[in-house]
């Protein structure tokens, strides 16, 4: 195990590819509350690598055309290249689902599942970002039990 200190929350870091990564970064910060930690620009207004923080959690992203076709880029595609489908989504625990929902709606997120109380606890919703990635936010934290 690494001797480096992990000041962030977990050890799972979702990664995404976007056609317009600079636009996605701006939108994710405005709509969901992410903050830029590291952004490595590439040629022709692309992003080679970016790290965004939401509290103690992180996501990474890059332009779908920024690496010139390495094995990862050949395997990971933006949703529009897959007929709008994704094979999974990202769930993020938030303190106030109602306020988060309002913020994402003001930024134009497409609602998939309306804000509601879950039968197993918590309150949350699911949406798509402008390029079709699926995000869920809620107050239910599966890592914490009563």
C-alpha positions in Angstrom: 0.0 0.0 0.0 1.2 3.5 -0.8 2.7 5.6 2.0 1.0 8.7 0.5 -1.7 10.3 2.6 -5.2 10.1 1.2 -6.9 13.3 2.5 -10.0 12.5 0.3 -12.9 10.3 1.2 -12.9 7.0 -0.7 -10.5 5.1 -2.9 -12.9 4.7 -5.9 -12.6 7.5 -8.5 -15.1 7.3 -11.4 -13.7 8.4 -14.7 -15.5 9.8 -17.7 -14.9 10.8 -21.4 -16.6 13.9 -22.8 -16.7 15.3 -26.4 -16.6 18.8 -24.9 -14.5 18.3 -21.8 -13.9 22.0 -21.1 -17.7 22.6 -21.3 -18.4 19.5 -19.2 -16.0 20.8 -16.4 -17.7 24.2 -16.3 -21.2 22.5 -16.3 -20.3 19.9 -13.6 -18.9 22.7 -11.4 -22.0 24.9 -11.9 -24.7 22.2 -11.8 -23.3 19.7 -9.2 -20.9 21.8 -7.2 -17.6 20.2 -8.3 -14.4 22.2 -8.0 -11.4 21.9 -10.2 -8.4 20.3 -8.6 -6.3 19.6 -11.7 -6.9 20.3 -15.4 -4.4 19.3 -18.0 -5.2 20.9 -21.4 -4.5 19.3 -24.6 -4.4 20.4 -28.2 -7.5 21.9 -30.0 -9.4 22.7 -26.9 -9.2 19.2 -25.4 -8.5 18.0 -21.9 -5.9 15.3 -21.5 -6.8 14.8 -17.8 -8.9 16.6 -15.2 -9.6 15.9 -11.5 -12.7 17.5 -10.0 -13.6 17.4 -6.3 -17.0 17.4 -4.5 -16.2 17.6 -0.8 -13.8 14.8 -0.1 -14.7 12.8 -3.3 -13.2 13.0 -6.7 -14.0 12.2 -10.3 -11.6 12.3 -13.3 -12.4 13.1 -16.9 -10.9 13.8 -20.2 -11.8 14.5 -23.8 -13.0 11.5 -25.8 -10.3 12.3 -28.4 -7.5 13.5 -26.2 -5.2 10.4 -26.1 -5.1 9.3 -29.7 -6.7 5.9 -29.2 -5.0 4.1 -26.4 -6.7 0.9 -25.1 -8.7 2.8 -22.4 -10.0 5.4 -24.9 -11.0 2.5 -27.3 -13.0 0.9 -24.4 -14.7 4.1 -22.9 -17.0 6.2 -25.0 -19.3 9.1 -24.4 -23.0 8.1 -24.3 -23.9 9.6 -27.6 -21.6 7.0 -29.3 -23.6 4.3 -27.6 -27.0 5.4 -28.6 -27.4 7.4 -25.5 -27.0 4.4 -23.2 -24.5 3.9 -20.4 -23.6 0.7 -18.6 -23.6 2.4 -15.1 -24.0 5.6 -13.2 -22.4 7.4 -10.4 -24.1 7.9 -7.0 -23.0 10.7 -4.8 -24.0 11.3 -1.2 -25.1 14.9 -0.5 -26.2 16.6 2.7 -29.3 18.4 1.2 -30.9 16.6 -1.7 -33.5 19.3 -2.2 -31.0 22.1 -2.6 -28.8 19.9 -4.9 -31.8 19.0 -7.0 -32.7 22.7 -7.4 -29.1 23.6 -8.4 -28.9 20.9 -11.0 -32.3 21.8 -12.4 -31.3 25.5 -12.7 -28.3 24.3 -14.8 -30.5 22.2 -17.1 -29.9 18.6 -15.9 -32.3 16.2 -17.5 -34.3 14.5 -14.7 -34.5 10.7 -15.0 -36.0 10.0 -11.6 -37.6 12.8 -9.7 -36.6 13.8 -6.2 -38.2 11.5 -3.7 -37.9 9.7 -0.4 -36.5 6.2 -0.8 -38.1 3.3 0.9 -34.8 2.1 2.3 -34.0 5.6 3.7 -32.7 8.9 2.4 -33.9 11.2 -0.3 -32.6 11.6 -3.8 -32.9 11.8 -7.6 -31.2 10.8 -10.8 -30.4 12.9 -13.9 -28.3 13.1 -17.0 -25.6 15.7 -17.7 -25.6 17.5 -21.1 -23.6 14.7 -22.7 -25.8 11.9 -21.3 -23.8 10.5 -18.4 -26.1 9.3 -15.6 -25.7 10.8 -12.1 -27.7 10.1 -8.9 -27.5 12.2 -5.7 -29.1 11.5 -2.4 -28.8 11.7 1.4 -28.7 7.9 1.7 -25.2 6.8 2.6 -24.8 3.0 2.2 -21.5 3.1 4.1 -23.3 4.2 7.3 -25.7 2.0 9.2 -27.9 2.8 12.1 
